[in-house]
């Protein structure tokens, strides 16, 4: 598993998804991803539907996502 550089959460609770990771996941602006917390790990994946245990967020044109309060 490849590790990407760490990213800081900004004052608006956003995080930038590394451009190489966005390319590997085929993510572009407007795409939805789901975030799921397992213990202290947040799992990010391209949204595929209604997973009741995950949060759906949208990638913006700068490659950032807003982290839901439940995951901060």
PDB file of N, CA, C, O and CB in Angstrom:
ATOM      1  N   UNK A   1       0.842  -1.165   0.000  1.00  0.00           N
ATOM      2  CA  UNK A   1       0.000   0.000   0.000  1.00  0.00           C
ATOM      3  C   UNK A   1       0.893   1.235   0.000  1.00  0.00           C
ATOM      4  O   UNK A   1       1.796   1.357   0.828  1.00  0.00           O
ATOM      5  CB  UNK A   1      -0.961  -0.006   1.212  1.00  0.00           C
ATOM      6  N   UNK A   2       0.639   2.137  -0.922  1.00  0.00           N
ATOM      7  CA  UNK A   2       1.437   3.361  -1.020  1.00  0.00           C
ATOM      8  C   UNK A   2       0.965   4.383   0.000  1.00  0.00           C
ATOM      9  O   UNK A   2      -0.235   4.580   0.189  1.00  0.00           O
ATOM     10  CB  UNK A   2       1.360   3.951  -2.439  1.00  0.00           C
ATOM     11  N   UNK A   3       1.912   5.025   0.649  1.00  0.00           N
ATOM     12  CA  UNK A   3       1.597   6.103   1.589  1.00  0.00           C
ATOM     13  C   UNK A   3       1.767   7.426   0.875  1.00  0.00           C
ATOM     14  O   UNK A   3       2.731   7.620   0.134  1.00  0.00           O
ATOM     15  CB  UNK A   3       2.499   6.037   2.857  1.00  0.00           C
ATOM     16  N   UNK A   4       0.845   8.326   1.091  1.00  0.00           N
ATOM     17  CA  UNK A   4       0.914   9.671   0.529  1.00  0.00           C
ATOM     18  C   UNK A   4       1.302  10.628   1.633  1.00  0.00           C
ATOM     19  O   UNK A   4       1.114  10.329   2.813  1.00  0.00           O
ATOM     20  CB  UNK A   4      -0.436  10.089  -0.122  1.00  0.00           C
ATOM     21  N   UNK A   5       1.839  11.768   1.264  1.00  0.00           N
ATOM     22  CA  UNK A   5       2.269  12.730   2.269  1.00  0.00           C
ATOM     23  C   UNK A   5       1.095  13.136   3.154  1.00  0.00           C
ATOM     24  O   UNK A   5      -0.059  13.134   2.727  1.00  0.00           O
ATOM     25  CB  UNK A   5       2.888  13.965   1.601  1.00  0.00           C
ATOM     26  N   UNK A   6       1.419  13.480   4.387  1.00  0.00           N
ATOM     27  CA  UNK A   6       0.357  13.881   5.307  1.00  0.00           C
ATOM     28  C   UNK A   6      -0.205  15.224   4.890  1.00  0.00           C
ATOM     29  O   UNK A   6       0.487  16.033   4.271  1.00  0.00           O
ATOM     30  CB  UNK A   6       0.874  13.941   6.755  1.00  0.00           C
ATOM     31  N   UNK A   7      -1.451  15.457   5.228  1.00  0.00           N
ATOM     32  CA  UNK A   7      -2.140  16.707   4.904  1.00  0.00           C
ATOM     33  C   UNK A   7      -2.751  17.261   6.172  1.00  0.00           C
ATOM     34  O   UNK A   7      -3.235  16.515   7.023  1.00  0.00           O
ATOM     35  CB  UNK A   7      -3.228  16.495   3.811  1.00  0.00           C
ATOM     36  N   UNK A   8      -2.725  18.570   6.286  1.00  0.00           N
ATOM     37  CA  UNK A   8      -3.332  19.232   7.438  1.00  0.00           C
ATOM     38  C   UNK A   8      -4.793  19.544   7.140  1.00  0.00           C
ATOM     39  O   UNK A   8      -5.164  19.817   5.999  1.00  0.00           O
ATOM     40  CB  UNK A   8      -2.563  20.524   7.800  1.00  0.00           C
ATOM     41  N   UNK A   9      -5.600  19.501   8.167  1.00  0.00           N
ATOM     42  CA  UNK A   9      -6.996  19.927   8.058  1.00  0.00           C
ATOM     43  C   UNK A   9      -7.000  21.435   8.262  1.00  0.00           C
ATOM     44  O   UNK A   9      -6.456  21.932   9.248  1.00  0.00           O
ATOM     45  CB  UNK A   9      -7.932  19.187   9.113  1.00  0.00           C
ATOM     46  N   UNK A  10      -7.614  22.170   7.328  1.00  0.00           N
ATOM     47  CA  UNK A  10      -7.596  23.638   7.457  1.00  0.00           C
ATOM     48  C   UNK A  10      -8.689  24.112   8.411  1.00  0.00           C
ATOM     49  O   UNK A  10      -9.444  23.310   8.960  1.00  0.00           O
ATOM     50  CB  UNK A  10      -7.775  24.308   6.076  1.00  0.00           C
ATOM     51  N   UNK A  11      -8.759  25.441   8.598  1.00  0.00           N
ATOM     52  CA  UNK A  11      -9.705  26.022   9.567  1.00  0.00           C
ATOM     53  C   UNK A  11     -11.162  25.788   9.194  1.00  0.00           C
ATOM     54  O   UNK A  11     -12.036  25.921  10.051  1.00  0.00           O
ATOM     55  CB  UNK A  11      -9.460  27.505   9.697  1.00  0.00           C
ATOM     56  N   UNK A  12     -11.450  25.443   7.938  1.00  0.00           N
ATOM     57  CA  UNK A  12     -12.819  25.157   7.508  1.00  0.00           C
ATOM     58  C   UNK A  12     -13.102  23.650   7.506  1.00  0.00           C
ATOM     59  O   UNK A  12     -14.099  23.202   6.939  1.00  0.00           O
ATOM     60  CB  UNK A  12     -13.067  25.741   6.110  1.00  0.00           C
ATOM     61  N   UNK A  13     -12.216  22.871   8.144  1.00  0.00           N
ATOM     62  CA  UNK A  13     -12.344  21.406   8.253  1.00  0.00           C
ATOM     63  C   UNK A  13     -12.271  20.709   6.899  1.00  0.00           C
ATOM     64  O   UNK A  13     -12.962  19.718   6.663  1.00  0.00           O
ATOM     65  CB  UNK A  13     -13.656  21.047   8.933  1.00  0.00           C
ATOM     66  N   UNK A  14     -11.427  21.237   6.012  1.00  0.00           N
ATOM     67  CA  UNK A  14     -11.234  20.618   4.704  1.00  0.00           C
ATOM     68  C   UNK A  14      -9.862  19.970   4.654  1.00  0.00           C
ATOM     69  O   UNK A  14      -8.939  20.359   5.369  1.00  0.00           O
ATOM     70  CB  UNK A  14     -11.391  21.656   3.566  1.00  0.00           C
ATOM     71  N   UNK A  15      -9.756  18.984   3.800  1.00  0.00           N
ATOM     72  CA  UNK A  15      -8.479  18.324   3.567  1.00  0.00           C
ATOM     73  C   UNK A  15      -8.313  18.138   2.059  1.00  0.00           C
ATOM     74  O   UNK A  15      -9.273  17.829   1.353  1.00  0.00           O
ATOM     75  CB  UNK A  15      -8.399  16.949   4.324  1.00  0.00           C
ATOM     76  N   UNK A  16      -7.088  18.330   1.574  1.00  0.00           N
ATOM     77  CA  UNK A  16      -6.801  18.147   0.153  1.00  0.00           C
ATOM     78  C   UNK A  16      -6.432  16.689  -0.077  1.00  0.00           C
ATOM     79  O   UNK A  16      -5.604  16.128   0.640  1.00  0.00           O
ATOM     80  CB  UNK A  16      -5.654  19.099  -0.325  1.00  0.00           C
ATOM     81  N   UNK A  17      -7.051  16.082  -1.081  1.00  0.00           N
ATOM     82  CA  UNK A  17      -6.705  14.719  -1.464  1.00  0.00           C
ATOM     83  C   UNK A  17      -5.568  14.812  -2.480  1.00  0.00           C
ATOM     84  O   UNK A  17      -5.698  15.503  -3.491  1.00  0.00           O
ATOM     85  CB  UNK A  17      -7.952  13.944  -2.056  1.00  0.00           C
ATOM     86  N   UNK A  18      -4.475  14.136  -2.227  1.00  0.00           N
ATOM     87  CA  UNK A  18      -3.291  14.169  -3.081  1.00  0.00           C
ATOM     88  C   UNK A  18      -3.688  13.911  -4.536  1.00  0.00           C
ATOM     89  O   UNK A  18      -4.490  13.020  -4.814  1.00  0.00           O
ATOM     90  CB  UNK A  18      -2.248  13.125  -2.610  1.00  0.00           C
ATOM     91  N   UNK A  19      -3.127  14.692  -5.463  1.00  0.00           N
ATOM     92  CA  UNK A  19      -3.516  14.594  -6.879  1.00  0.00           C
ATOM     93  C   UNK A  19      -3.288  13.195  -7.452  1.00  0.00           C
ATOM     94  O   UNK A  19      -4.105  12.712  -8.236  1.00  0.00           O
ATOM     95  CB  UNK A  19      -2.739  15.612  -7.705  1.00  0.00           C
ATOM     96  N   UNK A  20      -2.194  12.542  -7.072  1.00  0.00           N
ATOM     97  CA  UNK A  20      -1.947  11.187  -7.572  1.00  0.00           C
ATOM     98  C   UNK A  20      -3.025  10.216  -7.078  1.00  0.00           C
ATOM     99  O   UNK A  20      -3.461   9.331  -7.814  1.00  0.00           O
ATOM    100  CB  UNK A  20      -0.550  10.699  -7.132  1.00  0.00           C
ATOM    101  N   UNK A  21      -3.444  10.394  -5.832  1.00  0.00           N
ATOM    102  CA  UNK A  21      -4.504   9.537  -5.290  1.00  0.00           C
ATOM    103  C   UNK A  21      -5.828   9.801  -6.001  1.00  0.00           C
ATOM    104  O   UNK A  21      -6.569   8.864  -6.298  1.00  0.00           O
ATOM    105  CB  UNK A  21      -4.661   9.764  -3.775  1.00  0.00           C
ATOM    106  N   UNK A  22      -6.132  11.082  -6.278  1.00  0.00           N
ATOM    107  CA  UNK A  22      -7.349  11.394  -7.040  1.00  0.00           C
ATOM    108  C   UNK A  22      -7.312  10.736  -8.408  1.00  0.00           C
ATOM    109  O   UNK A  22      -8.330  10.224  -8.875  1.00  0.00           O
ATOM    110  CB  UNK A  22      -7.520  12.915  -7.193  1.00  0.00           C
ATOM    111  N   UNK A  23      -6.151  10.742  -9.058  1.00  0.00           N
ATOM    112  CA  UNK A  23      -6.032  10.096 -10.368  1.00  0.00           C
ATOM    113  C   UNK A  23      -6.220   8.592 -10.252  1.00  0.00           C
ATOM    114  O   UNK A  23      -6.933   7.996 -11.059  1.00  0.00           O
ATOM    115  CB  UNK A  23      -4.672  10.406 -11.000  1.00  0.00           C
ATOM    116  N   UNK A  24      -5.595   7.975  -9.270  1.00  0.00           N
ATOM    117  CA  UNK A  24      -5.706   6.509  -9.093  1.00  0.00           C
ATOM    118  C   UNK A  24      -7.141   6.084  -8.800  1.00  0.00           C
ATOM    119  O   UNK A  24      -7.571   5.008  -9.215  1.00  0.00           O
ATOM    120  CB  UNK A  24      -4.788   6.036  -7.954  1.00  0.00           C
ATOM    121  N   UNK A  25      -7.879   6.933  -8.084  1.00  0.00           N
ATOM    122  CA  UNK A  25      -9.278   6.627  -7.763  1.00  0.00           C
ATOM    123  C   UNK A  25     -10.243   7.143  -8.825  1.00  0.00           C
ATOM    124  O   UNK A  25     -11.456   6.959  -8.716  1.00  0.00           O
ATOM    125  CB  UNK A  25      -9.642   7.222  -6.415  1.00  0.00           C
ATOM    126  N   UNK A  26      -9.690   7.797  -9.866  1.00  0.00           N
ATOM    127  CA  UNK A  26     -10.501   8.368 -10.941  1.00  0.00           C
ATOM    128  C   UNK A  26     -11.526   9.354 -10.375  1.00  0.00           C
ATOM    129  O   UNK A  26     -12.704   9.322 -10.731  1.00  0.00           O
ATOM    130  CB  UNK A  26     -11.213   7.249 -11.732  1.00  0.00           C
ATOM    131  N   UNK A  27     -11.049  10.232  -9.484  1.00  0.00           N
ATOM    132  CA  UNK A  27     -11.896  11.242  -8.860  1.00  0.00           C
ATOM    133  C   UNK A  27     -11.695  12.575  -9.555  1.00  0.00           C
ATOM    134  O   UNK A  27     -10.566  12.964  -9.855  1.00  0.00           O
ATOM    135  CB  UNK A  27     -11.593  11.365  -7.353  1.00  0.00           C
ATOM    136  N   UNK A  28     -12.779  13.267  -9.808  1.00  0.00           N
ATOM    137  CA  UNK A  28     -12.683  14.623 -10.337  1.00  0.00           C
ATOM    138  C   UNK A  28     -13.732  15.482  -9.644  1.00  0.00           C
ATOM    139  O   UNK A  28     -14.579  14.974  -8.909  1.00  0.00           O
ATOM    140  CB  UNK A  28     -12.874  14.643 -11.890  1.00  0.00           C
ATOM    141  N   UNK A  29     -13.667  16.784  -9.884  1.00  0.00           N
ATOM    142  CA  UNK A  29     -14.580  17.715  -9.233  1.00  0.00           C
ATOM    143  C   UNK A  29     -16.020  17.284  -9.440  1.00  0.00           C
ATOM    144  O   UNK A  29     -16.422  16.950 -10.554  1.00  0.00           O
ATOM    145  CB  UNK A  29     -14.372  19.134  -9.762  1.00  0.00           C
ATOM    146  N   UNK A  30     -16.792  17.291  -8.368  1.00  0.00           N
ATOM    147  CA  UNK A  30     -18.194  16.913  -8.416  1.00  0.00           C
ATOM    148  C   UNK A  30     -18.450  15.461  -8.058  1.00  0.00           C
ATOM    149  O   UNK A  30     -19.579  15.097  -7.729  1.00  0.00           O
ATOM    150  CB  UNK A  30     -18.733  17.184  -9.768  1.00  0.00           C
ATOM    151  N   UNK A  31     -17.404  14.611  -8.118  1.00  0.00           N
ATOM    152  CA  UNK A  31     -17.582  13.209  -7.740  1.00  0.00           C
ATOM    153  C   UNK A  31     -17.854  13.108  -6.244  1.00  0.00           C
ATOM    154  O   UNK A  31     -17.408  13.944  -5.459  1.00  0.00           O
ATOM    155  CB  UNK A  31     -16.336  12.373  -8.121  1.00  0.00           C
ATOM    156  N   UNK A  32     -18.578  12.090  -5.873  1.00  0.00           N
ATOM    157  CA  UNK A  32     -18.856  11.852  -4.457  1.00  0.00           C
ATOM    158  C   UNK A  32     -17.988  10.703  -3.969  1.00  0.00           C
ATOM    159  O   UNK A  32     -17.763   9.718  -4.672  1.00  0.00           O
ATOM    160  CB  UNK A  32     -20.363  11.543  -4.222  1.00  0.00           C
ATOM    161  N   UNK A  33     -17.511  10.864  -2.744  1.00  0.00           N
ATOM    162  CA  UNK A  33     -16.768   9.796  -2.094  1.00  0.00           C
ATOM    163  C   UNK A  33     -17.438   9.497  -0.770  1.00  0.00           C
ATOM    164  O   UNK A  33     -18.155  10.331  -0.217  1.00  0.00           O
ATOM    165  CB  UNK A  33     -15.273  10.177  -1.895  1.00  0.00           C
ATOM    166  N   UNK A  34     -17.197   8.309  -0.273  1.00  0.00           N
ATOM    167  CA  UNK A  34     -17.721   7.982   1.047  1.00  0.00           C
ATOM    168  C   UNK A  34     -16.553   7.855   2.009  1.00  0.00           C
ATOM    169  O   UNK A  34     -15.479   7.371   1.652  1.00  0.00           O
ATOM    170  CB  UNK A  34     -18.565   6.672   1.015  1.00  0.00           C
ATOM    171  N   UNK A  35     -16.782   8.295   3.223  1.00  0.00           N
ATOM    172  CA  UNK A  35     -15.802   8.223   4.294  1.00  0.00           C
ATOM    173  C   UNK A  35     -16.398   7.363   5.396  1.00  0.00           C
ATOM    174  O   UNK A  35     -17.555   7.532   5.780  1.00  0.00           O
ATOM    175  CB  UNK A  35     -15.414   9.647   4.822  1.00  0.00           C
ATOM    176  N   UNK A  36     -15.596   6.448   5.893  1.00  0.00           N
ATOM    177  CA  UNK A  36     -16.060   5.569   6.960  1.00  0.00           C
ATOM    178  C   UNK A  36     -14.958   5.497   8.008  1.00  0.00           C
ATOM    179  O   UNK A  36     -13.779   5.366   7.679  1.00  0.00           O
ATOM    180  CB  UNK A  36     -16.428   4.140   6.415  1.00  0.00           C
ATOM    181  N   UNK A  37     -15.353   5.583   9.261  1.00  0.00           N
ATOM    182  CA  UNK A  37     -14.387   5.506  10.359  1.00  0.00           C
ATOM    183  C   UNK A  37     -14.382   4.111  10.941  1.00  0.00           C
ATOM    184  O   UNK A  37     -15.430   3.562  11.280  1.00  0.00           O
ATOM    185  CB  UNK A  37     -14.708   6.540  11.452  1.00  0.00           C
ATOM    186  N   UNK A  38     -13.189   3.540  11.054  1.00  0.00           N
ATOM    187  CA  UNK A  38     -12.990   2.255  11.716  1.00  0.00           C
ATOM    188  C   UNK A  38     -11.921   2.498  12.774  1.00  0.00           C
ATOM    189  O   UNK A  38     -10.745   2.673  12.456  1.00  0.00           O
ATOM    190  CB  UNK A  38     -12.569   1.103  10.693  1.00  0.00           C
ATOM    191  N   UNK A  39     -12.343   2.506  14.027  1.00  0.00           N
ATOM    192  CA  UNK A  39     -11.461   2.864  15.142  1.00  0.00           C
ATOM    193  C   UNK A  39     -10.856   4.246  14.865  1.00  0.00           C
ATOM    194  O   UNK A  39     -11.599   5.221  14.761  1.00  0.00           O
ATOM    195  CB  UNK A  39     -10.332   1.784  15.341  1.00  0.00           C
ATOM    196  N   UNK A  40      -9.528   4.353  14.743  1.00  0.00           N
ATOM    197  CA  UNK A  40      -8.906   5.658  14.504  1.00  0.00           C
ATOM    198  C   UNK A  40      -8.519   5.855  13.037  1.00  0.00           C
ATOM    199  O   UNK A  40      -7.765   6.774  12.717  1.00  0.00           O
ATOM    200  CB  UNK A  40      -7.675   5.814  15.384  1.00  0.00           C
ATOM    201  N   UNK A  41      -9.028   5.001  12.142  1.00  0.00           N
ATOM    202  CA  UNK A  41      -8.711   5.070  10.716  1.00  0.00           C
ATOM    203  C   UNK A  41      -9.930   5.559   9.946  1.00  0.00           C
ATOM    204  O   UNK A  41     -11.050   5.114  10.199  1.00  0.00           O
ATOM    205  CB  UNK A  41      -8.247   3.689  10.182  1.00  0.00           C
ATOM    206  N   UNK A  42      -9.712   6.480   9.002  1.00  0.00           N
ATOM    207  CA  UNK A  42     -10.782   6.940   8.116  1.00  0.00           C
ATOM    208  C   UNK A  42     -10.537   6.310   6.749  1.00  0.00           C
ATOM    209  O   UNK A  42      -9.466   6.478   6.165  1.00  0.00           O
ATOM    210  CB  UNK A  42     -10.830   8.521   8.025  1.00  0.00           C
ATOM    211  N   UNK A  43     -11.528   5.589   6.242  1.00  0.00           N
ATOM    212  CA  UNK A  43     -11.439   4.929   4.946  1.00  0.00           C
ATOM    213  C   UNK A  43     -12.164   5.792   3.927  1.00  0.00           C
ATOM    214  O   UNK A  43     -13.325   6.155   4.116  1.00  0.00           O
ATOM    215  CB  UNK A  43     -12.041   3.488   4.996  1.00  0.00           C
ATOM    216  N   UNK A  44     -11.467   6.116   2.842  1.00  0.00           N
ATOM    217  CA  UNK A  44     -12.004   6.940   1.771  1.00  0.00           C
ATOM    218  C   UNK A  44     -12.170   6.052   0.541  1.00  0.00           C
ATOM    219  O   UNK A  44     -11.242   5.334   0.170  1.00  0.00           O
ATOM    220  CB  UNK A  44     -11.074   8.170   1.470  1.00  0.00           C
ATOM    221  N   UNK A  45     -13.337   6.093  -0.094  1.00  0.00           N
ATOM    222  CA  UNK A  45     -13.532   5.348  -1.330  1.00  0.00           C
ATOM    223  C   UNK A  45     -14.555   6.066  -2.192  1.00  0.00           C
ATOM    224  O   UNK A  45     -15.380   6.833  -1.695  1.00  0.00           O
ATOM    225  CB  UNK A  45     -13.982   3.899  -1.040  1.00  0.00           C
ATOM    226  N   UNK A  46     -14.489   5.808  -3.484  1.00  0.00           N
ATOM    227  CA  UNK A  46     -15.449   6.410  -4.392  1.00  0.00           C
ATOM    228  C   UNK A  46     -16.833   5.889  -4.022  1.00  0.00           C
ATOM    229  O   UNK A  46     -17.016   4.688  -3.825  1.00  0.00           O
ATOM    230  CB  UNK A  46     -15.100   6.095  -5.885  1.00  0.00           C
ATOM    231  N   UNK A  47     -17.808   6.792  -3.928  1.00  0.00           N
ATOM    232  CA  UNK A  47     -19.158   6.416  -3.495  1.00  0.00           C
ATOM    233  C   UNK A  47     -19.791   5.496  -4.518  1.00  0.00           C
ATOM    234  O   UNK A  47     -19.710   5.728  -5.724  1.00  0.00           O
ATOM    235  CB  UNK A  47     -20.039   7.663  -3.279  1.00  0.00           C
ATOM    236  N   UNK A  48     -20.425   4.444  -4.012  1.00  0.00           N
ATOM    237  CA  UNK A  48     -21.087   3.489  -4.901  1.00  0.00           C
ATOM    238  C   UNK A  48     -22.552   3.312  -4.557  1.00  0.00           C
ATOM    239  O   UNK A  48     -23.233   2.463  -5.133  1.00  0.00           O
ATOM    240  CB  UNK A  48     -20.388   2.151  -4.844  1.00  0.00           C
ATOM    241  N   UNK A  49     -23.031   4.098  -3.636  1.00  0.00           N
ATOM    242  CA  UNK A  49     -24.432   3.960  -3.253  1.00  0.00           C
ATOM    243  C   UNK A  49     -24.635   4.290  -1.798  1.00  0.00           C
ATOM    244  O   UNK A  49     -23.859   5.048  -1.216  1.00  0.00           O
ATOM    245  CB  UNK A  49     -24.927   2.562  -3.537  1.00  0.00           C
ATOM    246  N   UNK A  50     -25.648   3.740  -1.215  1.00  0.00           N
ATOM    247  CA  UNK A  50     -26.038   4.089   0.139  1.00  0.00           C
ATOM    248  C   UNK A  50     -25.512   3.156   1.197  1.00  0.00           C
ATOM    249  O   UNK A  50     -26.220   2.243   1.620  1.00  0.00           O
ATOM    250  CB  UNK A  50     -27.495   4.137   0.231  1.00  0.00           C
ATOM    251  N   UNK A  51     -24.295   3.361   1.633  1.00  0.00           N
ATOM    252  CA  UNK A  51     -23.752   2.616   2.760  1.00  0.00           C
ATOM    253  C   UNK A  51     -24.157   3.351   4.028  1.00  0.00           C
ATOM    254  O   UNK A  51     -23.734   4.484   4.257  1.00  0.00           O
ATOM    255  CB  UNK A  51     -22.192   2.463   2.659  1.00  0.00           C
ATOM    256  N   UNK A  52     -24.964   2.717   4.836  1.00  0.00           N
ATOM    257  CA  UNK A  52     -25.533   3.366   6.026  1.00  0.00           C
ATOM    258  C   UNK A  52     -24.469   3.761   7.042  1.00  0.00           C
ATOM    259  O   UNK A  52     -24.708   4.653   7.855  1.00  0.00           O
ATOM    260  CB  UNK A  52     -26.541   2.448   6.685  1.00  0.00           C
ATOM    261  N   UNK A  53     -23.300   3.120   7.018  1.00  0.00           N
ATOM    262  CA  UNK A  53     -22.261   3.404   8.005  1.00  0.00           C
ATOM    263  C   UNK A  53     -21.222   4.401   7.514  1.00  0.00           C
ATOM    264  O   UNK A  53     -20.176   4.551   8.145  1.00  0.00           O
ATOM    265  CB  UNK A  53     -21.578   2.130   8.400  1.00  0.00           C
ATOM    266  N   UNK A  54     -21.481   5.084   6.408  1.00  0.00           N
ATOM    267  CA  UNK A  54     -20.486   6.004   5.875  1.00  0.00           C
ATOM    268  C   UNK A  54     -21.079   7.387   5.660  1.00  0.00           C
ATOM    269  O   UNK A  54     -22.295   7.573   5.714  1.00  0.00           O
ATOM    270  CB  UNK A  54     -19.915   5.470   4.569  1.00  0.00           C
ATOM    271  N   UNK A  55     -20.206   8.352   5.415  1.00  0.00           N
ATOM    272  CA  UNK A  55     -20.589   9.726   5.135  1.00  0.00           C
ATOM    273  C   UNK A  55     -20.271  10.004   3.679  1.00  0.00           C
ATOM    274  O   UNK A  55     -19.181   9.671   3.214  1.00  0.00           O
ATOM    275  CB  UNK A  55     -19.858  10.732   6.079  1.00  0.00           C
ATOM    276  N   UNK A  56     -21.187  10.600   2.957  1.00  0.00           N
ATOM    277  CA  UNK A  56     -20.945  10.940   1.562  1.00  0.00           C
ATOM    278  C   UNK A  56     -20.559  12.406   1.470  1.00  0.00           C
ATOM    279  O   UNK A  56     -21.272  13.273   1.975  1.00  0.00           O
ATOM    280  CB  UNK A  56     -22.190  10.641   0.689  1.00  0.00           C
ATOM    281  N   UNK A  57     -19.428  12.685   0.824  1.00  0.00           N
ATOM    282  CA  UNK A  57     -18.953  14.046   0.632  1.00  0.00           C
ATOM    283  C   UNK A  57     -18.596  14.243  -0.831  1.00  0.00           C
ATOM    284  O   UNK A  57     -18.416  13.274  -1.570  1.00  0.00           O
ATOM    285  CB  UNK A  57     -17.738  14.348   1.543  1.00  0.00           C
ATOM    286  N   UNK A  58     -18.495  15.492  -1.247  1.00  0.00           N
ATOM    287  CA  UNK A  58     -18.223  15.803  -2.639  1.00  0.00           C
ATOM    288  C   UNK A  58     -16.833  16.416  -2.782  1.00  0.00           C
ATOM    289  O   UNK A  58     -16.427  17.247  -1.968  1.00  0.00           O
ATOM    290  CB  UNK A  58     -19.291  16.753  -3.199  1.00  0.00           C
ATOM    291  N   UNK A  59     -16.105  16.002  -3.822  1.00  0.00           N
ATOM    292  CA  UNK A  59     -14.790  16.552  -4.127  1.00  0.00           C
ATOM    293  C   UNK A  59     -14.999  17.859  -4.886  1.00  0.00           C
ATOM    294  O   UNK A  59     -15.768  17.894  -5.847  1.00  0.00           O
ATOM    295  CB  UNK A  59     -13.919  15.537  -4.959  1.00  0.00           C
ATOM    296  N   UNK A  60     -14.322  18.943  -4.469  1.00  0.00           N
ATOM    297  CA  UNK A  60     -14.477  20.196  -5.217  1.00  0.00           C
ATOM    298  C   UNK A  60     -13.388  20.342  -6.266  1.00  0.00           C
ATOM    299  O   UNK A  60     -12.544  19.457  -6.405  1.00  0.00           O
ATOM    300  CB  UNK A  60     -14.449  21.398  -4.266  1.00  0.00           C
ATOM    301  N   UNK A  61     -13.394  21.434  -7.000  1.00  0.00           N
ATOM    302  CA  UNK A  61     -12.463  21.617  -8.115  1.00  0.00           C
ATOM    303  C   UNK A  61     -11.012  21.783  -7.682  1.00  0.00           C
ATOM    304  O   UNK A  61     -10.115  21.704  -8.521  1.00  0.00           O
ATOM    305  CB  UNK A  61     -12.872  22.808  -8.919  1.00  0.00           C
ATOM    306  N   UNK A  62     -10.759  22.011  -6.401  1.00  0.00           N
ATOM    307  CA  UNK A  62      -9.393  22.095  -5.886  1.00  0.00           C
ATOM    308  C   UNK A  62      -8.921  20.762  -5.319  1.00  0.00           C
ATOM    309  O   UNK A  62      -7.796  20.653  -4.831  1.00  0.00           O
ATOM    310  CB  UNK A  62      -9.301  23.173  -4.816  1.00  0.00           C
ATOM    311  N   UNK A  63      -9.786  19.744  -5.386  1.00  0.00           N
ATOM    312  CA  UNK A  63      -9.425  18.431  -4.851  1.00  0.00           C
ATOM    313  C   UNK A  63      -9.571  18.325  -3.364  1.00  0.00           C
ATOM    314  O   UNK A  63      -8.953  17.458  -2.746  1.00  0.00           O
ATOM    315  CB  UNK A  63      -8.037  18.100  -5.217  1.00  0.00           C
ATOM    316  N   UNK A  64     -10.381  19.192  -2.759  1.00  0.00           N
ATOM    317  CA  UNK A  64     -10.588  19.142  -1.324  1.00  0.00           C
ATOM    318  C   UNK A  64     -11.952  18.553  -0.982  1.00  0.00           C
ATOM    319  O   UNK A  64     -12.876  18.560  -1.795  1.00  0.00           O
ATOM    320  CB  UNK A  64     -10.452  20.531  -0.725  1.00  0.00           C
ATOM    321  N   UNK A  65     -12.050  18.051   0.222  1.00  0.00           N
ATOM    322  CA  UNK A  65     -13.326  17.566   0.749  1.00  0.00           C
ATOM    323  C   UNK A  65     -13.520  18.211   2.124  1.00  0.00           C
ATOM    324  O   UNK A  65     -12.550  18.542   2.806  1.00  0.00           O
ATOM    325  CB  UNK A  65     -13.358  15.979   0.839  1.00  0.00           C
ATOM    326  N   UNK A  66     -14.772  18.382   2.517  1.00  0.00           N
ATOM    327  CA  UNK A  66     -15.103  18.849   3.865  1.00  0.00           C
ATOM    328  C   UNK A  66     -15.287  17.631   4.742  1.00  0.00           C
ATOM    329  O   UNK A  66     -16.100  16.759   4.434  1.00  0.00           O
ATOM    330  CB  UNK A  66     -16.386  19.748   3.870  1.00  0.00           C
ATOM    331  N   UNK A  67     -14.547  17.562   5.825  1.00  0.00           N
ATOM    332  CA  UNK A  67     -14.680  16.438   6.748  1.00  0.00           C
ATOM    333  C   UNK A  67     -15.907  16.617   7.617  1.00  0.00           C
ATOM    334  O   UNK A  67     -16.076  17.668   8.235  1.00  0.00           O
ATOM    335  CB  UNK A  67     -13.427  16.295   7.619  1.00  0.00           C
ATOM    336  N   UNK A  68     -16.772  15.604   7.677  1.00  0.00           N
ATOM    337  CA  UNK A  68     -17.939  15.693   8.561  1.00  0.00           C
ATOM    338  C   UNK A  68     -17.492  15.823  10.023  1.00  0.00           C
ATOM    339  O   UNK A  68     -16.459  15.278  10.413  1.00  0.00           O
ATOM    340  CB  UNK A  68     -18.853  14.448   8.384  1.00  0.00           C
ATOM    341  N   UNK A  69     -18.253  16.525  10.801  1.00  0.00           N
ATOM    342  CA  UNK A  69     -17.920  16.755  12.209  1.00  0.00           C
ATOM    343  C   UNK A  69     -17.705  15.438  12.958  1.00  0.00           C
ATOM    344  O   UNK A  69     -16.875  15.360  13.863  1.00  0.00           O
ATOM    345  CB  UNK A  69     -19.027  17.566  12.887  1.00  0.00           C
ATOM    346  N   UNK A  70     -18.451  14.416  12.577  1.00  0.00           N
ATOM    347  CA  UNK A  70     -18.333  13.112  13.267  1.00  0.00           C
ATOM    348  C   UNK A  70     -16.975  12.460  13.062  1.00  0.00           C
ATOM    349  O   UNK A  70     -16.602  11.570  13.826  1.00  0.00           O
ATOM    350  CB  UNK A  70     -19.418  12.164  12.782  1.00  0.00           C
ATOM    351  N   UNK A  71     -16.229  12.881  12.048  1.00  0.00           N
ATOM    352  CA  UNK A  71     -14.915  12.281  11.779  1.00  0.00           C
ATOM    353  C   UNK A  71     -13.750  13.135  12.266  1.00  0.00           C
ATOM    354  O   UNK A  71     -12.599  12.702  12.207  1.00  0.00           O
ATOM    355  CB  UNK A  71     -14.762  12.033  10.301  1.00  0.00           C
ATOM    356  N   UNK A  72     -14.035  14.336  12.743  1.00  0.00           N
ATOM    357  CA  UNK A  72     -12.949  15.225  13.204  1.00  0.00           C
ATOM    358  C   UNK A  72     -12.541  14.897  14.611  1.00  0.00           C
ATOM    359  O   UNK A  72     -11.646  15.540  15.160  1.00  0.00           O
ATOM    360  CB  UNK A  72     -13.370  16.688  13.124  1.00  0.00           C
TER     361      UNK A  72
END
